[in-house]
Every structure is written in C-alpha cells, then in structure tokens.
Amino acid sequence: MAMPGEQPSKIAPDAPGFAAKHRQLGLGLGLRHCHFQHLLRHPAQVAWFEIISENFMDDHGFSRHVLEHLARCLPIAMHGVSMSIGSTDPLDLTYLTRLRELSAWLEPVWISDHLCWTGSAGYNTHDLLPMPLSEEALDHVCERVLRVQDFLKRPLILENPSTYLEFQTSTIPEWEFLAALSQRTDCGLLLDVNNVFVSSFNHRFDSETYIRGLPHDRIVQLHVAGPTSYDGCLVDTHDHPVPTEVWRLYRLAQELTGGVSTLLEWDAAIPEYPELVAELQKANQALAGSLPDVAVLGPSAAEVHAHPFPRGLIHELVR
C-alpha cells in the first residue's frame, strides 16, 4: 500500500478486455453454512462458489475444512461486506491484512466488495450504506480503490448496491460513477441486476438505461436474487425466487457483456440445496428466451409480525 503522501500506482489503466482476463465461470451459488453437510456428501452441481469473505477470516475449523474441500475442484470467488470503500474513515489495515491472508491461502478467482460505506469511527453497521455520488466522492473512492489494489496486489471488483435513499448533493448517475471509477482505477465491476431493479423502482430511474450505460467490458460477474415488496418500496432481502423483471435485466446484461459469470444469492429463509440449484438453472431458461414467470412477492404475515421493519434494510449480514 502506498504510504501517506505517496501516489498509489495505477494498474494497467487502459488495458483492453478487462473482463476477458477473468474467465467465464458459468453458474454459481453463494456458499452458506446450512448446506455444508450436503456438499460434503453430494456433488456441487454448480460451476463455482462465492463466499462471504468475513465468514472465513480467522476460521480454521469446520468452515475452513468445507471450503478447502470445495476449492480442490471448483473455482471460488471472495465477496466482502466490510471493506467500506466509500467511508471517510481511514482504510482498515487490520481488515485488509486478514483479507489478503485469506486470499493467499485460497487463491480466489477474484475479490469483490461493494460501492458503499458500512460504518464510522470503527463501528460496523453490517449494512451497505449509500454514498453521495459527486466528483468529490469519486476522487475520494478512486484513491481508496487504488490503495486497496496496491495492498492486495490484484484488481478489486466492486458491486452496485441496492439503495433506499439518495443524496441531494449527488450530481452523477450511479452508472456513470461506476464507469468513471473503473476507468480511473482499472477495477472490475460486479453487476447486481437485482440491485438495479430494486434501486430503479425505489428512485424511479430506468433500469435498462443503467445497464446500457455501464462499461460492459469491465463487468466480471452478475448477481441475481429475489427482493421483497413493502408498501411501495422494494427491499433487497435475498429470500424469494428471482422475479421475471430481474431475469429480463439479466438477459440484457448477458447480451451486452457477451456472457459473464452468474451467481444466485439467497441469504434468508434459505431453501434446501437442490431447490437452490433448480432456481439457478432458470438462468439458462432466461438466456434461451423464455423468461420465468415469477412475481415480486411481499412478506408473509408471520414475517411482518416478527419483523415490523423491512429486514432487508440490514442485508448481507455476515453469516
């Protein structure tokens, strides 16, 4: 990492075909603890896995054993939720060191996190909080991305978050912000098409304009998931089947990128493993031109009683 006052290096600023250097892995799933026993006894039936990085830091027990078992035969990507790349706090060198140590052991295909901040003054909210999208914020995040890449010695892959509010000080559409960020730092992009769907509904922008406005050669991976509808607001809960509109955006994204790795996220009310594999296989149906007919669902009565506020506002919690 560059020292204070030292200009961090830029990694191959104009290298063509960034995404082409990250191979198309096919269809994958997020690795979750409830499926460990199944995966030790049965074939994975997917092409790759994505882990939540924080779940495996400093863990040398059963979880690490399962991860080692799967990594022998399948590619693994690391996906973090605590880098807080958009924060004004100093970069957390303790966290980055643990991330680098896990990466050195696992040798993942890539390391990703989110365009967001997750807390302040050392407190982690375990939520992906939205940023103001301005020239000042862009300069700030670019410098931090370059320093993280220097530290990790590899490009960082950043995901668009789902958001529920916008800042009056924002002057740049999110897709233009991500395009400029990737061009200036040579980072890659993880396009979460469900997050585009959720945010476009909540903020009333056109989801296709967002996806068409991104630099498609920088997109390494796609996420799909199922949101929840709460009284006129969509929330990124990862606890329902992927709706038709998300599959439609997924097909558009795959057409524009030429085909990149796909990951199904499901983080609450998680089904049995075979059901997840069946949901993931709907991606092939969507690409073949037959979009699955799935509505956006609301919360169950039991869920509303147990969680009077939308649970998904605090999403992607560690484990």
C-alpha positions as CSV (number, residue, x, y, z in Angstrom):
1,M,0.0,0.0,0.0
2,A,1.3,3.5,-0.8
3,M,2.4,5.4,2.2
4,P,0.8,8.7,3.2
5,G,1.7,11.4,0.7
6,E,2.8,8.8,-1.8
7,Q,0.9,8.4,-5.1
8,P,-0.6,4.9,-5.3
9,S,0.1,3.1,-8.5
10,K,-2.5,2.6,-11.2
11,I,-2.9,-1.0,-12.6
12,A,-2.9,-1.2,-16.4
13,P,-5.1,1.9,-16.8
14,D,-6.1,1.3,-20.4
15,A,-5.8,-2.5,-20.7
16,P,-8.4,-3.7,-23.2
17,G,-10.8,-6.5,-22.5
18,F,-10.6,-6.4,-18.7
19,A,-13.4,-8.9,-18.2
20,A,-11.8,-11.2,-20.7
21,K,-8.9,-11.7,-18.3
22,H,-11.4,-13.1,-15.8
23,R,-12.8,-16.3,-17.2
24,Q,-16.5,-17.0,-17.6
25,L,-17.1,-19.5,-14.8
26,G,-20.8,-20.3,-15.7
27,L,-23.5,-20.6,-13.0
28,G,-22.6,-20.5,-9.3
29,L,-24.1,-20.2,-5.8
30,G,-23.2,-18.4,-2.6
31,L,-21.7,-20.9,-0.1
32,R,-23.8,-21.0,3.0
33,H,-23.3,-22.8,6.3
34,C,-26.7,-24.6,6.1
35,H,-25.5,-26.5,3.0
36,F,-22.1,-27.7,4.3
37,Q,-23.2,-31.2,5.2
38,H,-24.9,-31.7,1.8
39,L,-21.9,-30.5,-0.1
40,L,-19.6,-32.9,1.8
41,R,-21.8,-35.8,0.7
42,H,-23.0,-34.9,-2.7
43,P,-21.7,-33.3,-5.9
44,A,-22.0,-29.5,-6.0
45,Q,-24.0,-29.4,-9.3
46,V,-22.7,-25.9,-10.0
47,A,-19.6,-24.5,-11.7
48,W,-18.3,-22.3,-8.8
49,F,-19.0,-20.8,-5.4
50,E,-18.8,-17.4,-3.9
51,I,-18.0,-17.0,-0.2
52,I,-18.7,-14.1,2.1
53,S,-15.0,-13.3,2.9
54,E,-15.7,-12.3,6.5
55,N,-17.2,-15.7,7.3
56,F,-13.9,-17.4,6.7
57,M,-11.4,-15.0,8.1
58,D,-9.5,-16.4,11.1
59,D,-11.7,-19.6,10.8
60,H,-9.6,-22.7,10.7
61,G,-12.3,-25.1,11.9
62,F,-15.1,-26.9,10.1
63,S,-16.0,-24.0,7.8
64,R,-12.4,-23.8,6.5
65,H,-12.5,-27.6,6.1
66,V,-15.6,-27.4,3.9
67,L,-14.1,-24.5,1.9
68,E,-10.8,-26.4,1.3
69,H,-12.8,-29.5,0.2
70,L,-14.7,-27.5,-2.4
71,A,-11.7,-25.4,-3.6
72,R,-9.9,-28.6,-4.6
73,C,-12.2,-29.0,-7.6
74,L,-14.2,-25.7,-8.1
75,P,-13.2,-22.0,-8.5
76,I,-14.0,-19.8,-5.5
77,A,-14.6,-16.1,-5.5
78,M,-14.3,-13.9,-2.4
79,H,-17.1,-11.4,-1.8
80,G,-16.8,-9.0,1.1
81,V,-19.2,-6.8,3.0
82,S,-17.0,-4.8,5.3
83,M,-14.3,-3.0,3.2
84,S,-16.2,0.3,3.5
85,I,-14.5,1.6,0.4
86,G,-16.7,4.8,0.4
87,S,-16.1,5.7,4.1
88,T,-14.2,8.8,5.2
89,D,-12.6,6.7,7.9
90,P,-9.0,5.6,7.2
91,L,-8.8,2.2,5.4
92,D,-8.8,-0.6,8.0
93,L,-5.4,-2.2,7.6
94,T,-6.2,-5.0,10.0
95,Y,-9.2,-6.0,7.9
96,L,-7.3,-5.7,4.7
97,T,-4.4,-7.8,6.1
98,R,-6.9,-10.6,7.1
99,L,-8.4,-10.3,3.6
100,R,-5.0,-10.7,2.0
101,E,-4.1,-13.6,4.2
102,L,-7.3,-15.5,3.3
103,S,-6.7,-14.7,-0.4
104,A,-3.1,-16.0,-0.2
105,W,-4.4,-19.3,1.2
106,L,-7.5,-19.7,-1.0
107,E,-6.2,-18.2,-4.3
108,P,-9.7,-17.0,-5.3
109,V,-10.6,-16.1,-8.9
110,W,-11.3,-12.6,-7.7
111,I,-12.1,-10.4,-4.7
112,S,-15.2,-8.2,-4.6
113,D,-16.9,-5.8,-2.3
114,H,-19.5,-3.0,-2.6
115,L,-19.6,0.7,-3.6
116,C,-20.7,1.8,-0.2
117,W,-19.7,2.6,3.4
118,T,-20.5,0.3,6.3
119,G,-19.9,2.4,9.4
120,S,-18.0,5.2,11.1
121,A,-15.4,5.6,13.8
122,G,-14.6,1.9,13.7
123,Y,-18.2,0.8,14.2
124,N,-19.5,-1.7,11.6
125,T,-23.3,-1.4,11.0
126,H,-23.2,-4.6,8.9
127,D,-25.3,-2.7,6.3
128,L,-24.3,-1.4,2.9
129,L,-24.9,2.3,3.2
130,P,-25.4,4.6,0.2
131,M,-22.9,7.2,-0.9
132,P,-23.3,10.7,-2.3
133,L,-22.4,10.4,-6.0
134,S,-20.4,13.6,-6.7
135,E,-17.0,14.5,-8.2
136,E,-15.6,14.9,-4.7
137,A,-16.8,11.4,-3.8
138,L,-15.5,9.9,-7.0
139,D,-12.0,11.3,-6.3
140,H,-12.1,10.0,-2.8
141,V,-13.2,6.5,-3.7
142,C,-10.7,6.3,-6.6
143,E,-7.8,7.0,-4.3
144,R,-9.0,4.4,-1.8
145,V,-9.5,1.7,-4.5
146,L,-6.0,2.3,-5.9
147,R,-4.6,1.9,-2.4
148,V,-6.5,-1.3,-1.7
149,Q,-5.4,-2.7,-5.1
150,D,-1.8,-1.9,-4.2
151,F,-2.2,-3.7,-0.9
152,L,-3.9,-6.8,-2.3
153,K,-1.7,-6.8,-5.5
154,R,-4.7,-7.5,-7.7
155,P,-7.7,-5.6,-9.1
156,L,-10.7,-5.1,-6.9
157,I,-14.2,-5.9,-8.2
158,L,-16.9,-3.6,-7.0
159,E,-20.7,-4.2,-6.9
160,N,-23.5,-1.7,-7.2
161,P,-25.6,-1.7,-4.0
162,S,-29.3,-1.6,-3.6
163,T,-30.3,1.8,-2.1
164,Y,-33.4,3.3,-0.4
165,L,-32.4,7.0,-0.3
166,E,-30.5,9.4,-2.4
167,F,-28.4,12.4,-1.5
168,Q,-29.3,15.9,-2.7
169,T,-25.6,16.6,-3.2
170,S,-25.3,13.8,-5.8
171,T,-24.5,15.1,-9.3
172,I,-23.6,11.9,-11.2
173,P,-25.9,8.9,-12.0
174,E,-24.6,5.7,-10.4
175,W,-23.9,4.0,-13.7
176,E,-21.7,6.9,-14.8
177,F,-20.0,7.0,-11.4
178,L,-19.1,3.3,-11.7
179,A,-17.9,3.8,-15.3
180,A,-15.6,6.6,-14.3
181,L,-14.4,4.7,-11.2
182,S,-13.5,1.6,-13.2
183,Q,-11.8,3.6,-15.9
184,R,-9.7,5.6,-13.5
185,T,-8.6,2.7,-11.2
186,D,-8.9,-0.3,-13.6
187,C,-11.1,-2.0,-11.1
188,G,-13.7,-4.5,-12.3
189,L,-17.5,-4.4,-11.8
190,L,-19.9,-6.9,-10.3
191,L,-23.3,-6.0,-11.7
192,D,-26.1,-7.0,-9.4
193,V,-29.1,-6.8,-11.7
194,N,-31.5,-7.3,-8.7
195,N,-30.0,-4.3,-7.1
196,V,-30.5,-2.3,-10.3
197,F,-34.1,-3.4,-10.3
198,V,-34.7,-2.5,-6.6
199,S,-33.0,0.9,-6.8
200,S,-34.6,1.8,-10.2
201,F,-38.0,1.1,-8.6
202,N,-37.3,3.0,-5.4
203,H,-35.8,6.0,-7.2
204,R,-37.8,6.0,-10.4
205,F,-35.0,5.7,-12.9
206,D,-34.8,3.5,-16.0
207,S,-33.1,0.1,-15.2
208,E,-32.2,-0.5,-18.9
209,T,-30.5,2.9,-19.1
210,Y,-28.4,2.0,-16.1
211,I,-27.3,-1.3,-17.5
212,R,-26.6,0.1,-21.0
213,G,-24.6,2.9,-19.5
214,L,-22.0,0.7,-17.8
215,P,-18.7,-0.2,-19.4
216,H,-19.6,-3.8,-20.3
217,D,-16.0,-4.9,-20.8
218,R,-15.4,-4.2,-17.1
219,I,-18.2,-6.4,-15.8
220,V,-16.8,-9.6,-14.5
221,Q,-19.8,-11.1,-12.7
222,L,-23.6,-10.8,-12.4
223,H,-25.7,-11.3,-9.3
224,V,-29.4,-12.3,-9.3
225,A,-31.7,-12.5,-6.3
226,G,-35.3,-12.1,-5.2
227,P,-36.4,-8.9,-3.5
228,T,-39.4,-8.2,-1.3
229,S,-42.1,-5.6,-1.9
230,Y,-43.0,-3.5,1.2
231,D,-45.8,-0.9,0.6
232,G,-44.4,0.8,-2.5
233,C,-40.7,0.1,-1.7
234,L,-38.6,-2.8,-2.9
235,V,-36.1,-4.3,-0.5
236,D,-33.1,-6.5,-1.4
237,T,-33.9,-9.3,1.0
238,H,-32.4,-12.3,-0.9
239,D,-35.2,-14.5,0.3
240,H,-37.5,-15.1,-2.6
241,P,-37.3,-16.6,-6.1
242,V,-35.9,-14.3,-8.8
243,P,-38.7,-12.3,-10.4
244,T,-39.4,-12.0,-14.1
245,E,-38.2,-8.4,-14.3
246,V,-34.8,-9.4,-12.8
247,W,-34.4,-12.2,-15.3
248,R,-35.2,-9.7,-18.1
249,L,-32.4,-7.4,-17.0
250,Y,-30.1,-10.4,-16.5
251,R,-30.7,-11.4,-20.1
252,L,-30.0,-7.9,-21.3
253,A,-26.8,-7.8,-19.3
254,Q,-25.5,-11.1,-20.6
255,E,-26.2,-9.9,-24.2
256,L,-24.3,-6.6,-23.6
257,T,-21.3,-8.3,-21.9
258,G,-21.1,-11.3,-24.2
259,G,-21.6,-13.6,-21.3
260,V,-20.0,-13.4,-17.8
261,S,-20.2,-15.5,-14.6
262,T,-23.6,-15.7,-12.8
263,L,-24.2,-16.0,-9.1
264,L,-27.6,-16.6,-7.4
265,E,-27.8,-15.0,-3.9
266,W,-30.2,-16.4,-1.3
267,D,-29.4,-15.3,2.3
268,A,-32.6,-15.7,4.4
269,A,-35.3,-18.5,4.6
270,I,-32.7,-20.5,2.6
271,P,-34.2,-23.5,0.7
272,E,-32.7,-26.9,0.6
273,Y,-29.7,-27.1,-1.7
274,P,-31.4,-28.9,-4.6
275,E,-34.1,-26.2,-4.7
276,L,-31.3,-23.5,-5.0
277,V,-29.7,-25.4,-7.9
278,A,-33.1,-25.5,-9.6
279,E,-33.6,-21.8,-9.1
280,L,-30.1,-21.1,-10.5
281,Q,-30.8,-23.2,-13.6
282,K,-33.6,-20.7,-14.5
283,A,-30.7,-18.5,-15.8
284,N,-30.4,-20.9,-18.8
285,Q,-34.1,-20.6,-19.4
286,A,-33.9,-16.8,-19.4
287,L,-31.0,-16.8,-21.8
288,A,-32.9,-19.2,-24.1
289,G,-35.6,-16.6,-24.5
290,S,-38.2,-18.0,-22.1
291,L,-38.3,-15.7,-19.1
292,P,-39.6,-17.4,-15.9
293,D,-43.0,-16.1,-14.9
294,V,-42.4,-15.0,-11.3
295,A,-44.0,-12.1,-9.5
296,V,-42.3,-9.9,-6.9
297,L,-43.5,-11.1,-3.6
298,G,-44.4,-9.3,-0.4
299,P,-43.5,-10.5,3.2
300,S,-45.5,-13.3,4.7
301,A,-47.9,-12.5,7.6
302,A,-45.6,-14.3,10.0
303,E,-42.6,-12.2,8.8
304,V,-44.5,-8.9,9.2
305,H,-45.4,-9.9,12.7
306,A,-41.8,-10.9,13.6
307,H,-40.1,-8.1,11.7
308,P,-42.2,-4.9,11.7
309,F,-39.5,-3.1,9.8
310,P,-38.1,-4.5,6.5
311,R,-35.5,-6.9,7.5
312,G,-33.7,-6.5,4.2
313,L,-32.6,-2.9,5.0
314,I,-30.0,-4.7,7.1
315,H,-28.9,-7.2,4.4
316,E,-26.0,-9.4,3.6
317,L,-25.2,-9.8,7.2
318,V,-22.1,-11.9,8.0
319,R,-23.4,-15.5,8.0
